[in-house]
């Protein structure tokens, strides 16, 4: 399949079905081009030249990823009803608190640890009512991510959400390749395939789900609680309503194009009038879904720019155009990527075969849920079945794998479409429960890829039959390693050449080895010196701890002395108050004496003495 020429970025806003979407999106990209990094702190620790080597990104990066890439990627994101997202976020923090605490400690994110402690202590309603969520800048997360305010980085902390941030978020949302809504998941997937010109694939994986959905929890909240949560995230609500209106417009444009294409190209005598002229995203009618799916498949076919080939080697570790399969998963016991067919009894793989040739198809059936399912397996092209030959080989106790081959007639390869549609059919599917207990699947069989090559390489089936009859043990190894043998041989030959060259170079490299040994001894000496310095540093650290303990004791004494002085100050203030009271009482007595008749006679007497000059010489 073609490698993407432009970077592709799934901007994952927390608790918007992002983990499931990321795994679903991986089917469209080779495993080798995906950067397995999910948070912005880990991303910013990588060199930009290393990041630029990848083409598919999916994580909580906000707009920070744009700064680290040489060109702006095609970007998609998903939004969710703000109350449902907030409830899901709260439940996730409580459910995964131990894992998250270890993660926050690794990044020394003590603010996040403090908020996690509050989440474990208080209800969501309390956190919103006290505006704790606003204090930690965790309100209106969807606006913050699209405006570039979240997640915060070392040099850019989050700020208060406002009208200007909302307008930036709206503008950036419109500039994305696509945005979807969790509440309209199936229409969102269809619109993404239309805008990206991808083959439509059913969204059939659901990860990190709680036992009780956010909608069910929201239904138990009072009107007051819902109003408080809504008010804290009012900018997210404005963005969400804006996004819903824009999504309806885009979805309707796709539907109108679908109807127009059906009238113009598919049906000379069209029945398009039997379909609704306006299609709501949440409309559940099967008839428009069938038409829309057919249109999306044709849209993918006619917009494909891949070159058709005579030799097709599909591995599920690479990008594949397929439908009716679960996302690829790695099997440790088989040491390969594989895909399970399901949940329907038919699944499809699209291959760009050149026309005018007869082909042979071959693949390994690595897993099958029942013998009757294996016996019912068939492959069709344009409704015409391909004759298959199955050879089962025992690989362990009660375990088999089956090699399947078949012939494809040149008459089945169309000239007017790029991709030939291979349809795999079985009689039934079987329900299996996954190890996490939160998901179940309906599957039938699993393969890791397939070969298709021109039929001019004759006698393959006959050779396989002869090997089965005469060399069954050898056949098991040959067919199992057939699609890997060339790569393994090249690696072996290269290793042998390098080994011989290494032996030839050993003599002239003795001096170099000796120098390396000398360097090693020097490094060991340096290491010992560093260990000595480390021991000294630990000693000094112990002294620092001792001094710190002494300082703490002195602080305790100072605090005790402060308390004593506070007590003395209080006593002094009390005494001062008593003295002021006594002074006021004395002043009152004096004032009373001065107003008495005796005091007036006394003053008159002193004035008389002064006038007569009596007592001046005394």
ZAMARLO-226825 format. One record per residue (C-alpha): x, y, z. Coordinates in steps of 0.02 Angstrom, whole numbers. Layout:
residues N
+--------+--------+--------+
!      x !      y !      z !
+--------+--------+--------+
!      X !      Y !      Z !
...
+--------+--------+--------+
end
This chain:
residues 618
+--------+--------+--------+
!      x !      y !      z !
+--------+--------+--------+
!      0 !      0 !      0 !
!     53 !    180 !    -24 !
!    145 !    263 !    119 !
!     68 !    430 !    171 !
!    159 !    576 !     91 !
!     96 !    703 !    219 !
!     96 !    682 !    408 !
!    -71 !    633 !    483 !
!   -116 !    685 !    661 !
!   -259 !    627 !    771 !
!   -274 !    765 !    901 !
!   -335 !    664 !   1048 !
!   -437 !    766 !   1172 !
!   -450 !    666 !   1335 !
!   -604 !    555 !   1356 !
!   -671 !    572 !   1179 !
!   -655 !    387 !   1128 !
!   -476 !    423 !   1074 !
!   -395 !    258 !   1124 !
!   -521 !    159 !   1021 !
!   -507 !    280 !    876 !
!   -317 !    271 !    877 !
!   -321 !     82 !    864 !
!   -450 !     91 !    725 !
!   -347 !    221 !    630 !
!   -192 !    111 !    636 !
!   -270 !      1 !    501 !
!   -241 !    142 !    376 !
!    -55 !    161 !    414 !
!     95 !     44 !    421 !
!    151 !      5 !    597 !
!    325 !     73 !    554 !
!    264 !    252 !    524 !
!    169 !    270 !    689 !
!    255 !    364 !    830 !
!    209 !    268 !    987 !
!    202 !    419 !   1101 !
!     42 !    482 !   1182 !
!     75 !    632 !   1296 !
!    155 !    800 !   1264 !
!    287 !    785 !   1401 !
!    359 !    628 !   1320 !
!    343 !    706 !   1147 !
!    442 !    862 !   1190 !
!    585 !    756 !   1256 !
!    613 !    680 !   1082 !
!    728 !    764 !    954 !
!    629 !    849 !    813 !
!    728 !    754 !    681 !
!    671 !    589 !    760 !
!    489 !    647 !    765 !
!    496 !    700 !    581 !
!    537 !    520 !    529 !
!    358 !    466 !    570 !
!    199 !    501 !    472 !
!     58 !    454 !    591 !
!     36 !    534 !    762 !
!   -101 !    511 !    891 !
!    -93 !    581 !   1067 !
!   -132 !    718 !   1193 !
!    -18 !    844 !   1105 !
!   -140 !    987 !   1073 !
!    -62 !   1104 !    944 !
!    114 !   1077 !   1014 !
!    152 !    945 !    881 !
!    141 !   1077 !    744 !
!    298 !   1160 !    813 !
!    398 !    998 !    800 !
!    357 !    950 !    620 !
!    430 !   1025 !    460 !
!    254 !   1036 !    385 !
!     80 !   1051 !    458 !
!     -5 !    879 !    461 !
!   -179 !    832 !    405 !
!   -268 !    840 !    572 !
!   -428 !    763 !    639 !
!   -506 !    765 !    811 !
!   -662 !    708 !    904 !
!   -776 !    809 !   1019 !
!   -898 !    748 !   1151 !
!  -1046 !    814 !   1249 !
!   -960 !    917 !   1387 !
!  -1057 !    841 !   1532 !
!  -1026 !    662 !   1471 !
!   -842 !    703 !   1443 !
!   -824 !    781 !   1616 !
!   -906 !    632 !   1701 !
!   -797 !    511 !   1603 !
!   -641 !    610 !   1648 !
!   -687 !    610 !   1833 !
!   -724 !    422 !   1836 !
!   -563 !    384 !   1742 !
!   -457 !    482 !   1866 !
!   -536 !    390 !   2013 !
!   -524 !    219 !   1928 !
!   -343 !    236 !   1871 !
!   -276 !    341 !   2014 !
!   -129 !    228 !   2058 !
!    -65 !    218 !   1879 !
!    -90 !    404 !   1853 !
!     -2 !    447 !   2017 !
!    152 !    350 !   1961 !
!    146 !    438 !   1792 !
!    132 !    612 !   1871 !
!    274 !    573 !   1991 !
!    384 !    521 !   1844 !
!    359 !    694 !   1769 !
!    363 !    783 !   1939 !
!    189 !    853 !   1901 !
!    141 !    892 !   2080 !
!     -5 !   1002 !   2028 !
!    -85 !    853 !   1941 !
!    -54 !    745 !   2095 !
!   -139 !    875 !   2205 !
!   -290 !    879 !   2089 !
!   -295 !    689 !   2086 !
!   -303 !    690 !   2276 !
!   -449 !    811 !   2270 !
!   -540 !    701 !   2143 !
!   -522 !    552 !   2259 !
!   -590 !    656 !   2405 !
!   -732 !    758 !   2329 !
!   -876 !    730 !   2209 !
!   -878 !    803 !   2034 !
!  -1018 !    920 !   2088 !
!   -911 !    987 !   2232 !
!   -761 !   1012 !   2119 !
!   -868 !   1114 !   1999 !
!   -965 !   1209 !   2132 !
!   -806 !   1267 !   2220 !
!   -727 !   1306 !   2050 !
!   -581 !   1190 !   2091 !
!   -584 !   1131 !   1910 !
!   -563 !   1311 !   1853 !
!   -423 !   1341 !   1977 !
!   -324 !   1196 !   1901 !
!   -368 !   1254 !   1723 !
!   -461 !   1091 !   1687 !
!   -624 !   1172 !   1635 !
!   -673 !   1184 !   1451 !
!   -540 !   1057 !   1400 !
!   -602 !   1042 !   1220 !
!   -587 !   1230 !   1191 !
!   -417 !   1232 !   1274 !
!   -348 !   1091 !   1165 !
!   -409 !   1170 !   1003 !
!   -351 !   1344 !   1051 !
!   -175 !   1284 !   1095 !
!   -194 !   1317 !   1281 !
!   -190 !   1133 !   1332 !
!   -102 !   1028 !   1376 !
!     12 !   1150 !   1469 !
!    199 !   1140 !   1437 !
!    350 !   1195 !   1537 !
!    363 !   1362 !   1448 !
!    176 !   1390 !   1423 !
!     57 !   1368 !   1571 !
!   -130 !   1369 !   1543 !
!   -228 !   1530 !   1562 !
!   -408 !   1572 !   1603 !
!   -533 !   1520 !   1470 !
!   -623 !   1666 !   1388 !
!   -719 !   1723 !   1232 !
!   -560 !   1751 !   1133 !
!   -499 !   1574 !   1167 !
!   -669 !   1506 !   1109 !
!   -657 !   1600 !    943 !
!   -481 !   1533 !    914 !
!   -544 !   1356 !    949 !
!   -688 !   1377 !    824 !
!   -569 !   1443 !    690 !
!   -446 !   1300 !    717 !
!   -586 !   1172 !    715 !
!   -642 !   1230 !    543 !
!   -463 !   1217 !    481 !
!   -449 !   1031 !    521 !
!   -464 !    896 !    389 !
!   -607 !    823 !    490 !
!   -688 !    823 !    661 !
!   -809 !    695 !    730 !
!   -933 !    686 !    873 !
!   -937 !    541 !    995 !
!  -1127 !    548 !   1003 !
!  -1132 !    525 !    812 !
!   -992 !    398 !    796 !
!  -1050 !    302 !    642 !
!  -1089 !    461 !    541 !
!   -923 !    535 !    598 !
!   -828 !    384 !    533 !
!   -921 !    393 !    367 !
!   -883 !    579 !    348 !
!   -700 !    550 !    388 !
!   -687 !    416 !    252 !
!   -772 !    534 !    130 !
!   -658 !    683 !    166 !
!   -499 !    578 !    173 !
!   -553 !    473 !     21 !
!   -528 !    314 !    123 !
!   -613 !    147 !    105 !
!   -760 !    146 !    229 !
!   -726 !     34 !    378 !
!   -843 !     -6 !    519 !
!   -794 !     61 !    690 !
!   -799 !   -100 !    789 !
!   -685 !    -75 !    939 !
!   -724 !      3 !   1108 !
!   -586 !     20 !   1238 !
!   -572 !    100 !   1412 !
!   -760 !     91 !   1439 !
!   -832 !    104 !   1614 !
!   -958 !    -22 !   1678 !
!  -1085 !    120 !   1688 !
!  -1092 !    244 !   1545 !
!  -1075 !    432 !   1570 !
!  -1250 !    459 !   1500 !
!  -1322 !    339 !   1630 !
!  -1230 !    433 !   1769 !
!  -1286 !    602 !   1701 !
!  -1467 !    541 !   1707 !
!  -1450 !    518 !   1896 !
!  -1389 !    697 !   1928 !
!  -1506 !    834 !   1986 !
!  -1545 !    986 !   1878 !
!  -1440 !   1092 !   1997 !
!  -1288 !    977 !   1978 !
!  -1305 !    973 !   1789 !
!  -1320 !   1163 !   1784 !
!  -1162 !   1185 !   1888 !
!  -1060 !   1066 !   1778 !
!  -1130 !   1149 !   1622 !
!  -1086 !   1324 !   1685 !
!   -906 !   1275 !   1725 !
!   -889 !   1209 !   1546 !
!   -997 !   1339 !   1459 !
!   -865 !   1377 !   1326 !
!   -856 !   1191 !   1284 !
!  -1044 !   1193 !   1264 !
!  -1037 !   1339 !   1142 !
!   -900 !   1250 !   1044 !
!   -998 !   1086 !   1044 !
!  -1158 !   1167 !    978 !
!  -1056 !   1258 !    846 !
!   -974 !   1094 !    796 !
!  -1142 !   1003 !    785 !
!  -1210 !   1134 !    666 !
!  -1055 !   1127 !    556 !
!  -1056 !    937 !    559 !
!  -1237 !    933 !    500 !
!  -1190 !   1047 !    356 !
!  -1042 !    939 !    304 !
!  -1141 !    778 !    322 !
!  -1281 !    848 !    215 !
!  -1155 !    902 !     81 !
!  -1088 !    723 !     78 !
!  -1265 !    653 !     64 !
!  -1310 !    770 !    -79 !
!  -1151 !    720 !   -171 !
!  -1200 !    539 !   -142 !
!  -1374 !    565 !   -218 !
!  -1301 !    663 !   -364 !
!  -1172 !    528 !   -398 !
!  -1305 !    393 !   -393 !
!  -1411 !    488 !   -520 !
!  -1266 !    533 !   -635 !
!  -1160 !    376 !   -634 !
!  -1238 !    226 !   -552 !
!  -1416 !    218 !   -611 !
!  -1475 !    279 !   -783 !
!  -1652 !    259 !   -716 !
!  -1620 !    321 !   -540 !
!  -1723 !    285 !   -386 !
!  -1639 !    428 !   -294 !
!  -1810 !    507 !   -266 !
!  -1851 !    364 !   -147 !
!  -1714 !    426 !    -30 !
!  -1734 !    575 !     87 !
!  -1666 !    739 !     20 !
!  -1601 !    783 !    194 !
!  -1515 !    651 !    301 !
!  -1493 !    682 !    487 !
!  -1328 !    611 !    557 !
!  -1423 !    511 !    687 !
!  -1551 !    440 !    563 !
!  -1556 !    251 !    584 !
!  -1636 !    197 !    420 !
!  -1540 !     55 !    337 !
!  -1580 !    105 !    158 !
!  -1481 !    270 !    159 !
!  -1339 !    181 !    252 !
!  -1323 !     51 !    114 !
!  -1322 !    185 !    -21 !
!  -1198 !    293 !     75 !
!  -1080 !    147 !    104 !
!  -1086 !    102 !    -82 !
!  -1051 !    283 !   -126 !
!   -902 !    293 !     -6 !
!   -829 !    134 !    -79 !
!   -844 !    207 !   -255 !
!   -772 !    372 !   -195 !
!   -621 !    276 !   -130 !
!   -603 !    178 !   -292 !
!   -613 !    327 !   -410 !
!   -497 !    437 !   -307 !
!   -363 !    305 !   -285 !
!   -193 !    348 !   -359 !
!   -105 !    184 !   -323 !
!    -24 !     87 !   -466 !
!    -96 !    -84 !   -504 !
!     25 !   -229 !   -482 !
!     52 !   -410 !   -534 !
!    127 !   -460 !   -367 !
!     32 !   -421 !   -207 !
!    103 !   -460 !    -35 !
!    -10 !   -398 !    104 !
!     46 !   -402 !    284 !
!    -67 !   -335 !    420 !
!     81 !   -245 !    498 !
!     65 !   -129 !    347 !
!    -82 !    -22 !    296 !
!   -221 !   -120 !    213 !
!   -382 !    -73 !    128 !
!   -507 !   -192 !    204 !
!   -677 !   -198 !    288 !
!   -764 !   -324 !    399 !
!   -606 !   -355 !    503 !
!   -561 !   -306 !    680 !
!   -408 !   -194 !    703 !
!   -243 !   -284 !    689 !
!   -164 !   -356 !    846 !
!      5 !   -432 !    883 !
!      9 !   -619 !    925 !
!    158 !   -657 !   1037 !
!    145 !   -845 !   1018 !
!    141 !   -831 !    827 !
!    262 !   -683 !    824 !
!    159 !   -591 !    693 !
!     22 !   -462 !    667 !
!   -148 !   -537 !    625 !
!   -328 !   -484 !    599 !
!   -488 !   -571 !    651 !
!   -634 !   -575 !    528 !
!   -796 !   -510 !    604 !
!   -920 !   -463 !    669 !
!  -1013 !   -507 !    508 !
!   -997 !   -670 !    413 !
!   -920 !   -580 !    264 !
!   -759 !   -478 !    260 !
!   -664 !   -394 !    119 !
!   -487 !   -354 !     63 !
!   -454 !   -235 !    -83 !
!   -302 !   -271 !   -193 !
!   -239 !   -167 !   -343 !
!   -218 !   -309 !   -470 !
!   -171 !   -279 !   -651 !
!   -302 !   -340 !   -773 !
!   -275 !   -469 !   -910 !
!   -186 !   -600 !   -802 !
!   -235 !   -756 !   -708 !
!   -177 !   -756 !   -528 !
!   -147 !   -875 !   -384 !
!   -190 !   -823 !   -206 !
!   -116 !   -906 !    -51 !
!   -122 !   -870 !    136 !
!   -109 !   -953 !    307 !
!   -265 !   -979 !    411 !
!   -184 !   -953 !    582 !
!   -337 !   -959 !    694 !
!   -513 !  -1026 !    669 !
!   -652 !  -1038 !    798 !
!   -726 !  -1202 !    735 !
!   -698 !  -1338 !    604 !
!   -865 !  -1303 !    518 !
!   -814 !  -1120 !    498 !
!   -650 !  -1172 !    416 !
!   -741 !  -1292 !    299 !
!   -866 !  -1157 !    250 !
!   -732 !  -1026 !    208 !
!   -745 !   -962 !     30 !
!   -678 !   -815 !    -71 !
!   -780 !   -723 !   -203 !
!   -745 !   -587 !   -332 !
!   -896 !   -499 !   -405 !
!  -1004 !   -637 !   -331 !
!   -904 !   -775 !   -419 !
!   -824 !   -901 !   -298 !
!   -640 !   -949 !   -313 !
!   -596 !  -1133 !   -301 !
!   -489 !  -1159 !   -146 !
!   -374 !  -1298 !    -88 !
!   -340 !  -1317 !     99 !
!   -194 !  -1408 !    179 !
!   -197 !  -1422 !    370 !
!    -35 !  -1444 !    468 !
!    -19 !  -1487 !    651 !
!     86 !  -1358 !    745 !
!     63 !  -1419 !    922 !
!    -50 !  -1516 !   1037 !
!   -229 !  -1489 !    980 !
!   -172 !  -1345 !    869 !
!   -170 !  -1334 !    680 !
!   -142 !  -1205 !    546 !
!   -203 !  -1216 !    369 !
!   -122 !  -1163 !    206 !
!   -252 !  -1107 !     78 !
!   -224 !  -1078 !   -108 !
!   -340 !  -1035 !   -251 !
!   -345 !   -972 !   -430 !
!   -413 !   -805 !   -490 !
!   -469 !   -794 !   -671 !
!   -421 !   -641 !   -772 !
!   -606 !   -622 !   -815 !
!   -640 !   -568 !   -635 !
!   -516 !   -422 !   -639 !
!   -606 !   -262 !   -694 !
!   -522 !   -126 !   -798 !
!   -630 !     19 !   -735 !
!   -581 !     11 !   -550 !
!   -411 !     11 !   -467 !
!   -448 !   -114 !   -331 !
!   -515 !   -290 !   -346 !
!   -629 !   -333 !   -199 !
!   -596 !   -504 !   -120 !
!   -745 !   -560 !    -15 !
!   -713 !   -691 !    120 !
!   -870 !   -783 !    179 !
!   -903 !   -905 !    321 !
!  -1059 !   -988 !    388 !
!  -1058 !   -908 !    561 !
!   -961 !   -808 !    691 !
!   -924 !   -849 !    873 !
!   -930 !   -730 !   1021 !
!   -768 !   -716 !   1121 !
!   -733 !   -609 !   1274 !
!   -572 !   -508 !   1283 !
!   -453 !   -518 !   1429 !
!   -499 !   -344 !   1493 !
!   -679 !   -404 !   1521 !
!   -753 !   -242 !   1450 !
!   -767 !   -297 !   1269 !
!   -828 !   -446 !   1172 !
!   -811 !   -487 !    988 !
!   -895 !   -595 !    858 !
!   -758 !   -677 !    754 !
!   -731 !   -824 !    638 !
!   -548 !   -839 !    582 !
!   -384 !   -744 !    583 !
!   -246 !   -721 !    452 !
!    -85 !   -620 !    447 !
!    -91 !   -572 !    262 !
!    -94 !   -650 !     90 !
!      6 !   -676 !    -71 !
!    -59 !   -648 !   -246 !
!     53 !   -683 !   -397 !
!     28 !   -721 !   -582 !
!    -34 !   -894 !   -626 !
!    112 !   -914 !   -749 !
!    209 !   -987 !   -602 !
!    128 !  -1155 !   -633 !
!    120 !  -1316 !   -537 !
!    116 !  -1236 !   -364 !
!    -40 !  -1326 !   -306 !
!     21 !  -1490 !   -379 !
!    189 !  -1467 !   -293 !
!    101 !  -1432 !   -130 !
!     -1 !  -1591 !   -148 !
!    154 !  -1694 !   -185 !
!    241 !  -1617 !    -34 !
!     91 !  -1660 !     72 !
!     96 !  -1841 !     14 !
!    284 !  -1868 !     21 !
!    363 !  -1736 !    134 !
!    232 !  -1676 !    257 !
!    357 !  -1625 !    391 !
!    463 !  -1529 !    265 !
!    308 !  -1450 !    190 !
!    260 !  -1378 !    359 !
!    424 !  -1282 !    371 !
!    432 !  -1231 !    187 !
!    256 !  -1160 !    177 !
!    266 !  -1078 !    346 !
!    428 !   -987 !    301 !
!    391 !   -962 !    116 !
!    348 !   -778 !    130 !
!    495 !   -742 !    248 !
!    635 !   -846 !    175 !
!    710 !   -716 !     56 !
!    726 !   -586 !    192 !
!    800 !   -714 !    312 !
!    926 !   -775 !    183 !
!    983 !   -598 !    144 !
!   1005 !   -563 !    329 !
!   1103 !   -725 !    351 !
!   1216 !   -689 !    201 !
!   1248 !   -514 !    264 !
!   1291 !   -581 !    436 !
!   1411 !   -709 !    360 !
!   1498 !   -576 !    256 !
!   1514 !   -462 !    406 !
!   1580 !   -609 !    510 !
!   1714 !   -650 !    381 !
!   1761 !   -468 !    364 !
!   1773 !   -454 !    552 !
!   1891 !   -602 !    561 !
!   2001 !   -526 !    425 !
!   2006 !   -360 !    515 !
!   2048 !   -430 !    686 !
!   2239 !   -427 !    664 !
!   2258 !   -246 !    608 !
!   2131 !   -194 !    739 !
!   2229 !   -259 !    889 !
!   2301 !    -88 !    925 !
!   2127 !    -17 !    918 !
!   2065 !   -149 !   1040 !
!   2209 !   -111 !   1157 !
!   2167 !     73 !   1150 !
!   1988 !     31 !   1186 !
!   2043 !    -74 !   1335 !
!   2148 !     72 !   1397 !
!   2000 !    188 !   1374 !
!   1894 !     62 !   1468 !
!   2016 !     59 !   1613 !
!   2017 !    248 !   1614 !
!   1827 !    250 !   1614 !
!   1828 !    125 !   1757 !
!   1946 !    239 !   1854 !
!   1833 !    385 !   1817 !
!   1686 !    280 !   1873 !
!   1773 !    239 !   2037 !
!   1812 !    423 !   2060 !
!   1632 !    467 !   2026 !
!   1576 !    335 !   2150 !
!   1694 !    412 !   2278 !
!   1624 !    584 !   2242 !
!   1449 !    511 !   2255 !
!   1490 !    436 !   2425 !
!   1561 !    606 !   2479 !
!   1404 !    691 !   2413 !
!   1298 !    569 !   2512 !
!   1401 !    608 !   2668 !
!   1376 !    794 !   2638 !
!   1193 !    761 !   2609 !
!   1187 !    671 !   2777 !
!   1271 !    821 !   2857 !
!   1147 !    934 !   2771 !
!   1006 !    828 !   2841 !
!   1086 !    844 !   3014 !
!   1103 !   1032 !   2994 !
!    925 !   1039 !   2932 !
!    868 !    944 !   3088 !
!    967 !   1068 !   3196 !
!    887 !   1215 !   3105 !
!    718 !   1137 !   3133 !
!    755 !   1123 !   3320 !
!    810 !   1305 !   3324 !
!    651 !   1352 !   3233 !
!    552 !   1256 !   3363 !
!    644 !   1354 !   3503 !
!    612 !   1517 !   3412 !
!    430 !   1471 !   3393 !
!    421 !   1429 !   3578 !
!    505 !   1596 !   3622 !
!    384 !   1685 !   3506 !
!    237 !   1605 !   3594 !
!    311 !   1658 !   3763 !
!    334 !   1837 !   3702 !
!    156 !   1835 !   3635 !
!     97 !   1786 !   3809 !
!    200 !   1923 !   3892 !
!    135 !   2048 !   3766 !
!    -42 !   1998 !   3807 !
!     -7 !   2020 !   3995 !
!     73 !   2190 !   3963 !
!    -76 !   2243 !   3860 !
!   -191 !   2189 !   4001 !
!    -88 !   2290 !   4128 !
!    -88 !   2440 !   4011 !
!   -276 !   2429 !   3999 !
!   -290 !   2422 !   4190 !
!   -173 !   2574 !   4207 !
!   -277 !   2670 !   4080 !
!   -433 !   2630 !   4179 !
!   -352 !   2691 !   4342 !
!   -293 !   2850 !   4255 !
!   -467 !   2883 !   4191 !
!   -537 !   2856 !   4367 !
!   -408 !   2978 !   4442 !
!   -447 !   3107 !   4309 !
!   -632 !   3088 !   4349 !
!   -600 !   3116 !   4536 !
!   -496 !   3270 !   4500 !
!   -630 !   3338 !   4386 !
!   -758 !   3308 !   4523 !
!   -649 !   3396 !   4652 !
!   -623 !   3547 !   4539 !
!   -809 !   3571 !   4524 !
!   -838 !   3564 !   4713 !
!   -869 !   3722 !   4824 !
!   -715 !   3683 !   4927 !
!   -605 !   3688 !   4772 !
!   -679 !   3856 !   4720 !
!   -646 !   3927 !   4896 !
!   -469 !   3859 !   4888 !
!   -437 !   3942 !   4721 !
!   -512 !   4106 !   4786 !
!   -401 !   4097 !   4940 !
!   -244 !   4073 !   4836 !
!   -288 !   4221 !   4726 !
!   -319 !   4329 !   4881 !
!   -152 !   4280 !   4955 !
!    -68 !   4323 !   4792 !
!   -152 !   4492 !   4790 !
!   -102 !   4532 !   4970 !
!     71 !   4464 !   4945 !
!     49 !   4345 !   5087 !
!    163 !   4193 !   5084 !
!    276 !   4255 !   4942 !
!    429 !   4247 !   5050 !
!    396 !   4078 !   5113 !
+--------+--------+--------+
end
